Amino acid sequence: MVERKTAARPQVADKVEKAPIGRFYDLQQEIDVPKPYVLTEDITISPLTRRQFIEIETAENETAAERIIFGEQYDAVIALFEDQPYAVWHAFTRDINRHLFGLGVEQAPGKSEESSDS
């Protein structure tokens, strides 16, 4: 018996992907999502998700909140600042808070001028 080869069918063009529609997608284009925070060549902290914000709000203490914010980079971040003057740590925390939470983070409702500088 002779096996017959059939001609290959021409490939149907892939479906044209439609652009997502709806306000959800519009919002993603309109907002300025923070870029990852590059602390060093080896330490990059990703922008926070809604889930992380919720976890931070219910964190038991500051260390728990830092673990959520720094994620898998927590140990590296802590090791980097461990033997640095506190002023360097303070400058870093102010900077990353501004980066992740926005410039108005220090003017949060109910926050006094004095507590913004400490």
C-alpha positions as CSV (number, residue, x, y, z in Angstrom):
1,M,0.0,0.0,0.0
2,V,1.3,3.4,-1.0
3,E,1.0,6.1,1.6
4,R,-0.2,9.3,0.2
5,K,1.1,12.6,1.5
6,T,-1.4,15.3,1.8
7,A,-0.6,18.9,1.1
8,A,-0.2,20.9,4.2
9,R,-3.1,23.2,4.8
10,P,-2.3,26.9,4.9
11,Q,-2.2,28.2,8.4
12,V,-5.1,30.3,9.4
13,A,-3.9,33.7,10.6
14,D,-3.8,33.9,14.3
15,K,-6.8,35.7,15.8
16,V,-6.2,39.4,16.0
17,E,-6.0,40.2,19.7
18,K,-8.5,42.8,20.7
19,A,-7.3,45.6,22.9
20,P,-8.7,45.2,26.4
21,I,-11.7,47.4,27.1
22,G,-13.3,48.8,30.3
23,R,-12.4,51.2,33.0
24,F,-10.1,48.7,34.8
25,Y,-7.7,48.8,31.8
26,D,-8.1,52.5,31.3
27,L,-7.0,53.1,34.9
28,Q,-4.0,50.9,34.4
29,Q,-2.9,53.2,31.6
30,E,-3.8,56.4,33.4
31,I,-1.9,55.9,36.7
32,D,1.8,56.2,37.3
33,V,2.5,52.8,38.9
34,P,5.8,53.0,40.8
35,K,8.8,51.3,39.1
36,P,10.7,48.7,41.2
37,Y,12.9,50.4,43.8
38,V,16.5,49.6,43.0
39,L,18.5,49.9,46.2
40,T,21.6,48.2,45.0
41,E,22.7,46.1,42.0
42,D,21.5,43.0,43.9
43,I,18.5,44.4,45.9
44,T,15.3,45.5,44.1
45,I,12.0,46.0,45.8
46,S,8.8,45.5,43.8
47,P,5.9,47.9,43.9
48,L,3.3,46.8,46.4
49,T,0.1,45.0,45.6
50,R,-3.3,45.6,47.1
51,R,-2.9,42.3,49.0
52,Q,0.4,43.6,50.6
53,F,-1.3,46.9,51.6
54,I,-4.0,45.0,53.4
55,E,-1.3,42.8,55.1
56,I,0.6,45.9,56.2
57,E,-2.5,47.4,57.8
58,T,-2.9,44.3,59.9
59,A,0.8,43.8,60.6
60,E,1.6,43.2,64.3
61,N,4.6,45.5,64.4
62,E,7.0,47.5,62.2
63,T,9.2,44.5,61.6
64,A,6.3,42.5,60.2
65,A,5.3,45.4,58.0
66,E,8.9,45.7,56.7
67,R,8.9,42.0,55.9
68,I,5.8,42.5,53.8
69,I,7.3,45.6,52.0
70,F,10.7,44.2,51.3
71,G,9.5,40.6,50.5
72,E,12.2,38.2,49.6
73,Q,14.7,41.0,49.9
74,Y,14.1,41.6,53.6
75,D,17.2,39.8,54.9
76,A,19.4,41.6,52.3
77,V,18.0,45.0,53.1
78,I,18.4,44.5,56.9
79,A,22.0,43.2,56.4
80,L,22.9,46.2,54.2
81,F,21.8,48.7,56.9
82,E,22.7,46.7,60.0
83,D,25.9,48.6,60.8
84,Q,25.1,51.9,59.2
85,P,24.2,55.0,61.1
86,Y,20.5,55.3,61.9
87,A,20.3,58.4,59.9
88,V,21.1,56.4,56.7
89,W,18.3,53.9,57.6
90,H,15.9,56.8,58.3
91,A,16.7,58.4,54.9
92,F,16.2,55.1,53.2
93,T,12.8,54.5,54.8
94,R,11.6,58.0,53.9
95,D,12.7,57.6,50.4
96,I,11.2,54.2,49.8
97,N,7.9,55.3,51.5
98,R,7.8,58.2,49.1
99,H,8.5,55.9,46.2
100,L,6.0,53.2,47.1
101,F,3.2,55.3,48.7
102,G,3.6,58.6,46.9
103,L,4.8,62.1,47.7
104,G,1.9,62.8,50.0
105,V,2.7,60.0,52.4
106,E,4.1,62.4,54.9
107,Q,1.0,64.6,54.9
108,A,-1.4,61.7,55.7
109,P,-4.5,62.9,57.6
110,G,-3.9,63.1,61.3
111,K,-0.2,63.1,61.0
112,S,1.4,66.1,62.7
113,E,4.4,68.0,61.3
114,E,6.5,66.7,64.2
115,S,5.8,63.1,63.6
116,S,6.6,63.5,59.8
117,D,10.2,64.3,60.7
118,S,10.8,61.5,63.1
